[in-house]
């Protein structure tokens, strides 16, 4: 977990599959400069967080983990921003912990109908083959995660090999690859089915990157329509990982929304 700034509004930042709190390194300082507190959390099993044995890393479990993390930080209520899988966790959190969410910002977010997205679905479908190759020492994490990361930006220049390597760091060796596959296997639509978007009461901003290759274009529109107080913004020429491609623009959208200036 990384914390930026003090005072103002607490703004919780949740990353997506295959990334970590590092994703927010260019967004969180902008929030802190606006005199708010940005909390970039490593979801359970990601980044530098713990990896307890026999632990559920699914969306429902991540929701409870977020709840405990905010309690530990003595933050009773926060504005919550989530990208991709982190958006799914934020969506469920806002639906089942309604009194803990002031504003909700969902960036290229999964829904029950679109979970898992195509990238994670491919890992799930080929898990047995990947595990066999890992056991024989043929396959490392790079061939699994690199295409996901490079396919998550519209401009490949925003995901150079050096940055890919930074995201690969938690998945070094055979154990790391097995853990990555376990994270993929934990992503289930069932965790969202019991938390419909219609249950969300917080004002919600839905952000759709028009060059997100992993989700169908209609997902964001359907999501915004199912939340009673939601507004949809489209970003042309941007892929899934908006914090990597246009961090200043995303920070501006978040700040305008939580400060009541609209979008």
C-alpha positions in Angstrom: 0.0 0.0 0.0 1.1 3.5 -0.8 -0.4 6.6 0.8 0.0 10.1 -0.8 -1.0 13.3 0.9 -3.0 14.1 4.1 -6.3 15.6 4.8 -9.1 16.4 2.3 -11.1 13.5 0.9 -9.8 9.9 1.2 -9.6 8.4 -2.3 -9.0 4.7 -2.6 -7.3 3.5 -5.8 -7.7 -0.2 -6.8 -5.6 -1.7 -9.6 -6.5 -4.5 -12.0 -5.4 -8.0 -12.9 -1.6 -8.4 -13.4 -0.8 -4.9 -12.0 -0.4 -3.5 -8.5 -0.5 -0.2 -6.6 2.4 0.8 -8.7 -0.1 1.5 -11.5 -1.2 4.7 -9.6 2.3 6.3 -9.2 1.4 9.1 -11.6 -2.2 9.6 -10.6 -1.9 9.6 -6.8 0.5 12.6 -6.6 -2.0 14.7 -8.6 -4.6 13.8 -6.0 -2.3 14.7 -3.2 -1.4 18.0 -4.9 -5.1 18.8 -4.8 -4.9 18.4 -1.0 -6.6 15.1 -0.8 -5.4 11.7 0.4 -4.8 9.0 -2.1 -4.5 5.4 -0.9 -3.1 3.0 -3.5 -3.8 -0.5 -2.3 -2.2 -3.8 -3.4 -5.1 -6.2 -3.5 -4.7 -9.5 -1.7 -2.2 -11.7 -3.6 -1.0 -8.8 -5.9 2.1 -6.6 -5.7 3.7 -6.7 -2.3 0.7 -7.9 -0.4 0.6 -11.2 1.5 0.0 -14.6 -0.2 -1.5 -16.8 2.5 -1.8 -20.5 1.5 -5.2 -21.8 0.6 -6.6 -18.2 0.4 -9.5 -17.1 -1.8 -8.3 -14.2 -4.1 -11.7 -13.8 -5.8 -13.7 -10.6 -6.1 -15.8 -11.2 -3.0 -12.8 -12.0 -0.9 -11.0 -8.8 -2.2 -14.1 -6.8 -1.2 -13.7 -8.0 2.4 -10.0 -7.3 2.3 -10.7 -3.7 1.1 -13.2 -3.3 4.0 -10.6 -4.5 6.5 -7.9 -2.3 5.0 -10.0 0.8 5.3 -10.9 -0.1 8.9 -7.2 -0.5 9.7 -6.5 2.9 8.2 -9.4 4.4 10.2 -11.1 5.5 7.1 -14.9 5.0 7.6 -15.9 6.3 4.2 -14.0 6.9 0.9 -14.2 7.8 -2.7 -13.3 4.6 -4.6 -11.6 4.3 -8.0 -11.1 0.9 -9.7 -9.6 -0.2 -13.0 -10.5 -3.5 -14.7 -10.7 -6.2 -12.0 -10.2 -3.5 -9.3 -13.3 -1.9 -10.8 -15.2 -5.1 -10.2 -14.0 -5.1 -6.6 -15.0 -1.5 -6.3 -18.4 -2.2 -7.8 -19.1 -5.0 -5.4 -17.8 -3.0 -2.5 -20.2 -0.1 -3.3 -23.1 -2.5 -3.7 -22.6 -4.4 -0.4 -20.9 -1.8 1.7 -23.0 1.2 0.6 -22.3 3.3 3.7 -18.5 3.2 3.0 -18.5 4.7 -0.5 -19.0 8.4 -1.1 -18.3 8.4 -4.8 -17.5 5.6 -7.2 -15.3 5.8 -10.3 -15.3 2.7 -12.5 -12.6 2.5 -15.2 -13.0 -0.2 -17.9 -14.7 -2.3 -15.2 -15.9 -5.9 -15.4 -19.5 -6.8 -14.8 -21.1 -10.1 -14.0 -21.8 -10.6 -17.7 -18.3 -9.7 -18.8 -16.3 -11.6 -16.1 -13.7 -12.8 -16.7 -12.5 -10.5 -19.5 -10.9 -12.1 -22.5 -7.3 -11.9 -21.2 -8.0 -13.7 -17.9 -10.4 -16.2 -19.7 -7.4 -17.2 -21.9 -5.3 -17.9 -18.9 -8.1 -19.9 -17.2 -8.7 -21.9 -20.4 -5.1 -22.9 -20.7 -4.1 -23.3 -17.1 -3.4 -27.0 -17.3 -1.1 -26.5 -20.3 0.7 -23.6 -18.6 1.2 -25.6 -15.3 2.7 -28.5 -17.2 5.2 -26.2 -19.0 6.1 -24.5 -15.7 6.7 -27.9 -14.1 9.2 -28.7 -16.9 10.8 -25.3 -16.7 9.8 -24.3 -20.2 7.5 -21.4 -19.4 8.0 -18.3 -17.3 5.6 -15.5 -16.3 6.7 -13.2 -19.1 4.9 -15.1 -21.9 1.7 -15.1 -19.9 1.6 -11.6 -18.6 3.5 -9.6 -21.2 0.8 -9.9 -23.9 -1.9 -8.9 -21.3 0.0 -5.8 -20.3 1.1 -4.8 -23.8 -2.5 -5.3 -25.0 -3.8 -3.1 -22.3 -2.5 0.2 -23.8 -3.4 1.7 -27.1 0.2 3.0 -27.7 2.8 0.3 -27.1 5.2 3.1 -26.1 3.3 3.4 -22.8 4.2 -0.2 -21.9 7.9 -0.7 -22.7 9.8 -3.8 -21.7 11.3 -2.1 -18.6 7.8 -1.4 -17.3 6.5 -4.9 -18.1 9.5 -6.3 -16.1 8.4 -4.1 -13.2 4.9 -5.7 -13.2 6.4 -9.1 -13.7 8.6 -8.8 -10.5 6.1 -10.5 -8.1 5.8 -13.5 -10.4 9.4 -14.7 -10.5 10.1 -18.4 -10.7 7.8 -21.4 -10.9 6.0 -20.4 -7.7 5.3 -17.0 -9.1 3.8 -18.3 -12.3 1.6 -20.7 -10.4 0.5 -17.8 -8.2 -0.4 -15.8 -11.3 -2.5 -18.6 -12.6 -4.2 -19.0 -9.2 -5.1 -15.3 -9.3 -6.6 -15.8 -12.8 -8.5 -18.9 -11.7 -10.0 -16.9 -8.8 -11.9 -14.5 -11.1 -15.5 -15.5 -11.2 -18.7 -13.9 -12.3 -20.5 -15.5 -9.3 -18.9 -12.9 -7.0 -20.7 -10.1 -8.9 -24.0 -11.8 -9.4 -25.0 -11.3 -5.8 -24.0 -7.6 -5.9 -26.1 -6.0 -8.7 -25.1 -2.5 -9.9 -28.7 -1.4 -9.2 -27.9 -1.7 -5.5 -25.3 1.1 -5.7 -26.3 4.4 -4.1 -23.1 6.4 -4.5 -22.8 8.9 -7.4 -20.9 7.0 -10.0 -18.6 7.9 -12.9 -18.1 5.1 -15.5 -15.1 5.6 -17.8 -14.8 3.7 -21.0 -11.6 3.6 -23.0 -12.5 3.1 -26.6 -9.3 1.2 -27.3 -9.8 -1.3 -24.5 -9.4 -4.6 -26.4 -10.4 -6.9 -23.5 -14.0 -5.7 -23.0 -16.8 -5.3 -25.5 -17.8 -1.7 -26.1 -21.3 -2.1 -24.7 -20.2 -3.2 -21.2 -19.7 0.4 -19.9 -22.9 1.7 -21.4 -24.9 -1.2 -19.9 -23.2 -0.6 -16.5 -23.9 3.1 -16.5 -27.5 2.4 -17.4 -27.9 0.0 -14.5 -26.7 2.4 -11.8 -29.3 5.0 -10.9 -26.9 7.9 -10.5 -24.2 7.2 -13.0 -22.5 9.3 -15.8 -20.5 7.8 -18.7 -17.4 9.3 -20.1 -15.6 7.9 -23.2 -11.8 8.2 -23.8 -10.8 7.8 -27.4 -7.5 6.4 -28.3 -6.8 5.0 -24.8 -6.5 1.3 -23.7 -7.5 -0.4 -20.5 -4.7 1.0 -18.4 -5.7 4.6 -18.3 -3.3 5.4 -15.4 -0.4 4.4 -17.6 -1.5 6.3 -20.8 -3.3 9.4 -19.5 -2.7 9.8 -15.8 -3.2 13.5 -15.7 -6.5 13.3 -17.5 -7.7 10.5 -15.2 -6.7 12.4 -12.1 -8.6 15.5 -13.4 -11.7 13.4 -14.0 -11.5 11.9 -10.6 -11.0 15.3 -8.8 -13.7 17.1 -10.8 -16.1 14.3 -9.9 -15.4 13.9 -6.2 -15.2 17.7 -5.7 -18.6 18.2 -7.3 -17.5 20.0 -10.4 -19.0 17.5 -12.8 -17.2 16.0 -15.7 
